[in-house]
Amino acid sequence: MQARRVIEIVQSAGYLPAELILTGYWASQSGLVVFILNGVTPQAVDLVLDPIVVTLPMTIPGVLYVDVGDKTRVREAVLFAEEIYAATRLFRRLTIRCGIAPKLIAPVDRAIRSLEIRTLFETDARTPDVAKPQVATPVPTGNRLGWRATEAAGRAWIQLQTSDSTI
């Protein structure tokens, strides 16, 4: 598993960290994000994510849920992650036992700001320029009228033929 980011999700005062969950999913546009669920069910996280999932393309890497008790999958997730955010000492210790240096494990309270900044930068860098409107010109195509325009990137000419217009 090649996780870009690993984030521990744990309830606080009986509430899920909804903003963290939403930010983590948004950050998954640039790579797989693993949510380490500590006392939280996947169904509870799904309730938070349901409204936002439909707003992003289905082609993004998305998030993967791993229970904190699944030591093998937790190890897989943290060993190759670029960023790790821990909410509890339990997860921090577990991560250190996997061979991750303590200085590479950030507190989860820094995750939202850090993820928002990085995700904005990463998605802006990958977003192509918005297409500028192109002028279409009428051209003869056999005995019918067609239209010629270039693609937004200025590549090949496109000719569209009308079905009943004659020259």
N, C-alpha and C positions, 0 to 999 in steps of 0.2 A: 504494500500500500504506500503510495507516494503522496502523503498529505502535505499540503502547503502550510496549513495552520492547524493547530490543535488547541481547542478551547474547552476548559472544564465548565460544565453547566451544573450548578447546584442551586437549590432553593435558598432564599434568604428571607427570614421572617415569614415563611410560608408562601412566598411568592416566587414565581419563575423570573429570571432576569430577561424579560421580553426584549428589551432594547439590545442586549448582548446577542440574543438568539437571532434577531432580525439583522443586525449588523454582520454577524458571522455568515448568515446565508447570503447576504449581499456581497460579502467578500469572496464567496465561493465562485464568483464569475471568473476569477483569475486562477483558480486552482482548488483542488479538493480541500474542504475544511472538515475536520473530525471534531464532533462534539463528544467529549467524554462525559457521560451521564452519571452523576453521583447523587443517587437518591431521587432521580427524575426519570419518568417513563418516556419512551419515544412518543407515545400518544399525546402527552402533555406538550411536548415540543412541537408536534405537528399542529396542535390547536393554535399555537402562536404563529407558525409559519404559513398555514393555509391561505391567509389573505395576500401574502407577498409572493408566494410561489407562482401564482398565475401571472404576475407582472414581469417576470424574467423569463428568458427563453429556456426551453427544455434542454438545450444543448450545453448548458453550463455544467461544470463538474459537480456542483451541489455540495451537500453535507452528508456525512456518514455518522451514524450513532454507534458509539462503543460504550458498553457498560464499564465503569471503573473497576469492577471485579474481574473482568476478563483481562488478566495480566498479559497474555500473549498478544492480543490485539492492541492493547495500550502500548506495549513495547514497540510493536510494528509502527504504530502511528507516530510516536515521539522520536524514534531513531532518525527519521529522514525529514522531519518537519522543519520548516524554515523559522516558524514562530510557535512558541508554546506559552499559553496563558493558564495559570493555575489559580484556583479559588481557595483550595484547602491545603493544609499541611500534608494530608494523606496523599493527594495527587502529586504534590511537589516531591515528597519522599520517594514515591513510586517512580517518578520520572528520573530522579537522581540515581536510583538503583539501576535504571536502564542504561546509565552511562552518560546522561546529559549533564553538562556543567551547570551548577546552580545559577550562574550569572546569565545563562541563556533562557531561564524560565522567568517570564514576566508575570507580575500580579494581574489578575483578571480585570481589576479596575482600570488598568491602562488600555485594555483591549479595544474598547469602543472607539476612542479617539485615534489610536494607532491604525486600526483596521479601516476606519473611514478615510483617513488621509491616504493610506497606501492604495486602497481600492479606487479612490477617485483618480489618483495618479496613474495607476495601471490601466483602468478602463479608458481614460482619456488618451493614453498613449496608443491603445489598440483601436480606437474608434476612427474609422475612415472619415475623411472630409465629407461634409454634407454636399450632395450633388447640387450644382448650380443649374438653373433652368437653361435649356438649350433651345435655340431657335430652330424650328422645323421649317423646311422650305418645300414647296410643292415641286415635284419632278415628274416628267413623263415616264411611265413604266409600261411599255407596249402601247396598247390603245386605252389605257386607264391612267388616272391621276394617282400618284403616290406621294409620300412624304419622306424626306430625308433628314436625318438628325444624327448627331454623334452621341455615344454613350457619355455619361458624366465624366469618365476618366479620359475622354477624348480619343478613345480607341477607334474601333471600326465604325464605318457608316452603317446606319440601319435604314433600310427602305421598307416602308409600310405601304401596301397597295390597298386602295379602296376598292370596293366591289362594284359599285355602279357609277362612278364618276368617269366621264370620258373627256378627252382632250379636245 
